[in-house]
């Protein structure tokens, strides 16, 4: 097991890793920008190193700064959290080249799954169902037009190296495709460094189901249940739950098995997530997230498995500590992402938190790194906290979550909580009549 780990991140995920390391008896090193000098993760790590100015590009995204901090503190391993450098293959290579362990998949797997086209190729080789469309990048407009004519509209035009809902456009007809093809390619080049785009069938009202998976160095490849992440605004998840409700059990089994099959066929090591779109009794591979995800707590709550500790153990070379038959989901868990933003305009709301009270009680968990007096920085992601509840069944979990939200006090900034309260009380959520575009449509039709 590792002796000391540097956490190449900030905020709630840095605190989450610190807690996991503490239970494993591992010392931690926090890195921080000048803006985060008083941040919670800096206070609770065993050591800390300032790595640059407030701007992420000069601090948390600076490979030389983070590697230097790891070198001078003589850590055994680096945990990237999520975001920032978590999926950067060059960073993983640099960590390994300096004699440390990158707590995540290999650089090869980061490259394979960081590109949507190579990820689709791996899924195709493993026998996973794919959406119809181009089997690779479409480089010229006329090529895209021919693919579209063969596949049929509507289609989604996507950046091959994209993520987070960026570099995506719905194309309803050929006229639209001709208008947006060059624009989308140019935007992809500017955002991701690659102008490659591809086409795939567009589903109008799918659910977004993702499977947590894990693999070790000794051939173990298994799933750890699934989550429903369909409650999204502009492709950004804001409510997640496990297990996925109202899913046919046969379909559930097939989705889980498909994810485990992909892990086995690629030799993937450590934890990750395989994402699918589900419509009716069909499911289609979407992408792989080769890291810990924001919504991992709901899986932890229903399985009792500490996924961050598992991630660390597998990176250290330990074998999988359980078999597939020992993975059992009990009860229901829901998470809301509390973001520092206007709940209706969705504009950022940084600033000082003048009042703070976190809810509590049985089955209530808050993952956060803020407190009264903390300053929510304008330079980074707007996530302030994750509120997670667990109950024996979904209806009880919804009631518990609404009660916890009433107790959650965050003053001095605006948060997404008012919007999420309304969504949780909406009949469509309770009856599982939602899909990935539901919130956007709900907001469009909402009075006022």
Residue, then its C-alpha position, 0 to 999 in steps of 0.5 A: x500500500x502507498x505511504x503518501x498520496x498527492x491529491x491533484x485537485x481541490x474542493x469536495x473531491x480532494x476532501x473525499x480522497x483525504x478521508x479515504x486515505x486517512x482510513x487506509x493509514x496513508x498520508x496526504x499532500x494537498x496542492x492549492x492555488x493562491x486563491x485556495x490558500x485558506x481552502x478546507x482541503x489545504x487545512x485537513x491534508x497532512x502537507x500542502x504545496x502552493x502550485x501557482x496563481x488562481x487561474x487553473x491553467x497556471x495551477x491545477x492544470x499545470x503539469x510541471x507545477x503538480x509534478x514538481x509538488x509531487x517530487x518535492x514531497x516525495x509521494x508514492x502516488x498521485x490521485x487526480x480526482x475528477x476534472x482538471x488532469x484526471x483524464x490527461x494521458x500525458x500527465x499520467x505518463x509524467x507521474x509514472x515516469x517520475x517513479x510514482x503511481x497514477x491512481x487511475x487507468x493506464x495512459x493507453x486506456x486514458x487515450x483510448x477512452x478519451x477519444x469517442x471514436x476509439x472508445x466506440x471501436x473498443x465497444x464494437x469489438x466487445x459486442x456492445x450495441x452502438x447508435x447508427x451513424x459514421x463508424x469514424x470521423x467525417x472529415x468533409x461536408x459531403x462525406x457527412x451528407x452521405x452518412x446522414x442520408x444512409x443513417x437517416x435524420x435526426x442525427x447528433x454531430x459530435x466532437x470526437x474529443x469532446x466531453x461535458x456536453x460541449x461540441x454537440x449539435x442536433x441535426x434535423x435535416x440536410x440543410x442544417x447539417x450543411x450550416x453547422x458542420x464547419x462551425x462544429x468542427x471549428x468549435x471542437x478544434x478550439x475547445x479540445x485541440x481536435x476538429x474531428x467530428x462524427x455523426x450518430x443517431x439522435x434519440x429524442x427522449x432517452x434515459x442516461x444509464x451508467x454502470x460503475x465498473x472495476x478491473x484489477x491486474x489479475x483479470x477481474x472485471x465486474x460491474x458495481x451496479x448502475x445509476x440513472x443520470x437522466x435529470x440533466x440541464x444542457x447535458x450537465x447532470x444535476x440529480x442522480x440515483x441508484x439503482x436506476x428506477x423502473x428499468x426492466x430487470x432483463x434490460x438491467x442485467x444486459x446493460x450491466x453485463x455489457x459494461x463488465x464485458x468491455x472491462x474484460x475485453x480491454x484489460x482495464x484496471x481500477x474503477x470507471x464508468x460505462x455510459x449508455x442511452x436507453x430508449x424503450x427496450x434498447x440500449x446503446x453505448x455512449x462513452x467511458x469515463x475512466x475516473x471516479x465520477x461526481x455521482x459515485x456516492x449513490x453507488x457507495x450508499x447502495x452497495x456499501x463499497x468505498x469506491x475511492x478506497x477501491x480505486x487506491x487499492x487497485x492502483x496499488x496492485x491489490x486484487x479485487x476484494x470481492x467477486x461479482x456475486x458479492x456485489x449487492x444493491x440494497x435500498x435506494x440513494x439519490x444525489x443532488x449537486x448543489x451548484x453556486x449558480x442562479x437556479x433560473x438563469x444558471x449564471x455563476x454565483x461566486x462569493x462569500x458564504x455568510x451562513x451555512x448549515x448542513x443537514x443530517x440524520x440517518x441516511x443523510x450525507x453531505x460531501x462538501x468543502x465549504x463552511x460559513x465564511x468560505x469563499x466560493x471562487x469564480x475561477x473553478x467549477x461551481x459545485x459547492x456540495x453534494x447532498x446524498x440520501x439513502x432509504x429502503x425504497x425510492x419514495x422514502x428516499x425522495x421524502x428524505x431528500x426533500x426534508x434534507x434540502x429544507x434543512x440545507x442553508x447556504x447564504x451569501x450566494x445563490x444555489x441550484x437548490x430551489x430548482x432541484x426542490x421543484x424537480x424532485x416534487x414534480x410528478x414526472x420525477x416521482x413516476x419516472x417519466x423523465x429523460x435527458x431533455x426533460x429539464x430543458x423542456x420543463x424550463x421552457x414551458x414553465x410559467x414566468 
